[in-house]
Amino acid sequence: MMNQIIRIGIILIGINYQVQAQTEIEVSNELLDSIYISDVEERKTPTKVLHAEPLYIDLIRDLGARKGEKEWNVGLGLTDKERYDEYLALVEYEWAPMDRLGLEVELPFSFYYPINGNGAAPGNKLNSLKLAGQYTFFVSEKHKTSLALGYIHEFEMNQFSNYREERIFSGNAYNPFFIAAKRWGFNYHTLIYTGPFMQNHYGVSGLEVTWQVNTNFHYMISGTRNFIGIEFNKEITSEDFDMIIRPQMRLGIAENLLIGIVTGIPVSRENERFSSFLRIIYEPGH
């Protein structure tokens, strides 16, 4: 009888220890989350809500950007186009000249290599000179929500081999967009980025219009800037619908250096196959 009482006591002590340990872990995670979120949101005015930023279709500065924030991005990507491989490279600089306003300059490059000697690959080129602005017009700490409007203008360019025969610029692209983002609790983030993408090529009448609808879901690791998530990049025209699913993760390497890794999985392979993308994010003066 005495042995049974001792065993029951040991079991109860073990259960109590496990409950206390689990409680301490949960409290520790909540404390880490609250400390990091407070560091971003409360260190100075104006009000800013922490949101996870998608890695492939990225934002023009953080939502609710504060004056003086700045960031360099370098991106590298590879896409299997069935007949040829497309290698992507981009350099972009974004900054906030005033509270809640973000500006960006980007140079995106494309390099093409035929597969199995296929000579139908496009010529290498600097795709465009890309200029963009974004203004966060609504920020609610209570609802953990931010809303923004923005505009991207691209001066599209011809391939390098045609510079002598044709003009350098081949047309314009216009892309007004709307962003709505919400954080759920400490860790879960949702965001929608949508708007029309309109192209006007020199010598061709009319506009080519594609609607872009990008929905994003992310889980931010407690007390860090690291996250895992997914983008659903959708393009809609009057005749077609395409969607690419992009699982992704972001890792903090140093206080001012982040790396994002993205994989692209097309729902339909009519235009492209699998792709990969790497984004290096550097925040000077962070």
Stockholm file with secondary structure:
# STOCKHOLM 1.0

chainA/1-286         MMNQIIRIGIILIGINYQVQAQTEIEVSNELLDSIYISDVEERKTPTKVLHAEPLYIDLIRDLGARKGEKEWNVGLGLTDKERYDEYLALVEYEWAPMDRLGLEVELPFSFYYPINGNGAAPGNKLNSLKLAGQYTFFVSEKHKTSLALGYIHEFEMNQFSNYREERIFSGNAYNPFFIAAKRWGFNYHTLIYTGPFMQNHYGVSGLEVTWQVNTNFHYMISGTRNFIGIEFNKEITSEDFDMIIRPQMRLGIAENLLIGIVTGIPVSRENERFSSFLRIIYEPGH
#=GR chainA/1-286 SS CHHHHHHHHHHHHHHHHHHHHHHHHHHHHHHHHHHHHHHHHSSSSSCCCCCCCCSSSCCSSCTTCCTTCEEEEEEEEEEECSSEEEEEEEEEEEEEEETTEEEEEEEEEEEEEESTTCTTCCCCEECEEEEEEEEEEEEETTTTEEEEEEEEEEEEECCGGGTTTSCSEEEEEEEEEEEEEEEETTTEEEEEEEEEEEEEETTCCSCEEEEEEEEEEEEECTTSSCEEEEEEEEEECSSCEEEEEEEEEEEEEETTEEEEEEEEEESSCSSCCCEEEEEEEECTTC
#=GC SS_cons         CHHHHHHHHHHHHHHHHHHHHHHHHHHHHHHHHHHHHHHHHSSSSSCCCCCCCCSSSCCSSCTTCCTTCEEEEEEEEEEECSSEEEEEEEEEEEEEEETTEEEEEEEEEEEEEESTTCTTCCCCEECEEEEEEEEEEEEETTTTEEEEEEEEEEEEECCGGGTTTSCSEEEEEEEEEEEEEEEETTTEEEEEEEEEEEEEETTCCSCEEEEEEEEEEEEECTTSSCEEEEEEEEEECSSCEEEEEEEEEEEEEETTEEEEEEEEEESSCSSCCCEEEEEEEECTTC
//
